[in-house]
């Protein structure tokens, strides 16, 4: 007898803006505007990778969409820098 099929998809914790656009329909320019206006905060909805590039937190985005309270993405509550 074979094993039952399981969902083997991997969910990314952080995604680049191009992938975020493909997943949500939100264009990179709109992401930058929301960051500039303070709608999305570093350490909550996004982080910066070691090269300084924005990486969107899918969990942070889902919390924002659902209107749930913000939760820091790492213990210090700041970005990765």
C-alpha positions in Angstrom: 0.0 0.0 0.0 1.3 3.5 -0.8 1.5 6.4 1.5 -1.4 9.0 1.3 -0.5 12.0 -0.7 0.6 15.0 1.4 1.0 18.6 0.5 4.7 19.1 -0.1 4.6 22.8 -1.1 7.1 25.0 0.6 5.8 28.4 1.9 8.4 31.2 1.7 8.7 33.3 4.8 10.0 36.3 2.9 9.7 37.1 -0.8 11.2 39.6 -3.2 9.0 42.4 -4.6 8.6 40.7 -8.0 7.3 37.5 -6.3 5.1 39.5 -3.9 3.6 41.3 -6.9 2.9 37.9 -8.6 1.2 36.6 -5.4 -0.8 39.7 -4.4 -1.1 41.9 -7.4 0.6 44.8 -5.5 3.2 46.5 -7.7 6.7 47.2 -6.3 6.1 51.0 -6.6 2.9 50.6 -4.4 5.0 48.7 -1.9 7.6 51.5 -1.8 4.8 54.1 -1.4 3.3 52.1 1.6 6.7 51.9 3.2 7.4 55.6 2.7 4.0 56.6 4.1 4.6 54.3 7.1 1.7 51.9 6.3 4.2 49.0 6.3 7.0 49.0 8.8 10.4 47.4 8.7 10.6 44.4 11.1 6.8 43.8 10.8 5.6 43.7 7.1 9.1 43.7 5.5 12.8 43.3 6.2 15.9 44.2 4.3 18.3 41.4 3.3 22.1 41.7 3.7 22.2 43.5 0.4 19.6 46.1 1.5 16.9 44.8 -0.7 13.3 44.7 0.6 12.0 41.3 1.3 8.2 41.2 2.1 7.0 39.0 5.0 4.1 37.0 3.9 3.0 36.5 7.5 3.3 40.3 8.1 1.2 41.0 5.0 -1.5 38.4 5.9 -1.7 40.0 9.4 -2.1 43.5 7.9 -4.8 42.3 5.4 -6.7 40.6 8.2 -6.4 43.6 10.5 -4.6 41.5 13.2 -2.1 43.2 15.5 1.5 43.6 14.3 4.1 41.1 15.6 7.8 41.7 15.3 9.4 39.4 12.7 12.5 38.9 14.9 13.3 39.2 18.6 14.5 42.8 18.4 11.5 44.1 16.4 13.8 45.7 13.8 14.8 44.8 10.3 17.7 42.5 9.6 20.2 45.3 9.6 
